[in-house]
Amino acid sequence: METLAWKSNWKHGVLEYLIKEIDTEQDLSRSAITNRAIAAAKDVKDWKTVKEELVLVKKLDIPVATSMQAKPDDESSETLKVIRPKILCDLNGELERLQTPYMIQLLWLNYYNVLKQKALNVGAEKNKKDDLNAPDMVKRLVQILLLNRESDAPIIEKIKKNLLEWEE
């Protein structure tokens, strides 16, 4: 079992924050998140798409540790030995060497996307707009609040206004 250690930057901090915000697992340690990210990375078809999404990560005003480390379990270490060459192969010509900080960013971003997809697929059967029950309304409200903050700001303001009117 090798320990992964890297000098972190704001993207590591933001990705860790976003993952912890929607991850339903009980263990939210860096090692546990990294283990789950490695497991989720098995299904990645092309790492170029993940790389392209990495530039879309927006900086948040959160504290970021100067260095980070994670200790993958035995199974994750073995899986990582397969994933590293795949990432390098998919990013052929763009990287000479896959450094740990960049690999972690790719793994965590992919894991965050998997978590977002799971959150969106909760109760995947979409009801008709006229036939929304209370749990469906709550689910959609949580999706708006957690996953699309900036783009849904007008919707959030309308909901806030309706809730305040209802309380009166």
Secondary structure in CASP SS format (residue, H / E / C, confidence):
PFRMAT SS
TARGET T0000
AUTHOR 0000-0000-0000
METHOD secondary structure of the structure
MODEL  1
M C 1.00
E C 1.00
T C 1.00
L E 1.00
A E 1.00
W E 1.00
K E 1.00
S C 1.00
N C 1.00
W H 1.00
K H 1.00
H H 1.00
G H 1.00
V H 1.00
L H 1.00
E H 1.00
Y H 1.00
L H 1.00
I H 1.00
K H 1.00
E H 1.00
I H 1.00
D C 1.00
T C 1.00
E C 1.00
Q C 1.00
D C 1.00
L C 1.00
S C 1.00
R H 1.00
S H 1.00
A H 1.00
I H 1.00
T H 1.00
N H 1.00
R H 1.00
A H 1.00
I H 1.00
A H 1.00
A H 1.00
A H 1.00
K C 1.00
D C 1.00
V C 1.00
K C 1.00
D C 1.00
W H 1.00
K H 1.00
T H 1.00
V H 1.00
K H 1.00
E H 1.00
E H 1.00
L H 1.00
V C 1.00
L C 1.00
V C 1.00
K C 1.00
K C 1.00
L C 1.00
D C 1.00
I C 1.00
P C 1.00
V C 1.00
A C 1.00
T C 1.00
S E 1.00
M E 1.00
Q E 1.00
A E 1.00
K C 1.00
P C 1.00
D C 1.00
D H 1.00
E H 1.00
S H 1.00
S H 1.00
E H 1.00
T H 1.00
L H 1.00
K H 1.00
V H 1.00
I H 1.00
R H 1.00
P H 1.00
K H 1.00
I H 1.00
L H 1.00
C H 1.00
D H 1.00
L C 1.00
N C 1.00
G C 1.00
E C 1.00
L C 1.00
E C 1.00
R C 1.00
L C 1.00
Q C 1.00
T H 1.00
P H 1.00
Y H 1.00
M H 1.00
I H 1.00
Q H 1.00
L H 1.00
L H 1.00
W H 1.00
L H 1.00
N H 1.00
Y H 1.00
Y H 1.00
N H 1.00
V H 1.00
L H 1.00
K H 1.00
Q H 1.00
K H 1.00
A H 1.00
L H 1.00
N C 1.00
V C 1.00
G C 1.00
A C 1.00
E C 1.00
K C 1.00
N C 1.00
K C 1.00
K C 1.00
D C 1.00
D C 1.00
L C 1.00
N C 1.00
A H 1.00
P H 1.00
D H 1.00
M H 1.00
V H 1.00
K H 1.00
R H 1.00
L H 1.00
V H 1.00
Q H 1.00
I H 1.00
L H 1.00
L H 1.00
L H 1.00
N C 1.00
R C 1.00
E C 1.00
S C 1.00
D C 1.00
A H 1.00
P H 1.00
I H 1.00
I H 1.00
E H 1.00
K H 1.00
I H 1.00
K H 1.00
K H 1.00
N H 1.00
L H 1.00
L H 1.00
E H 1.00
W H 1.00
E H 1.00
E C 1.00
END
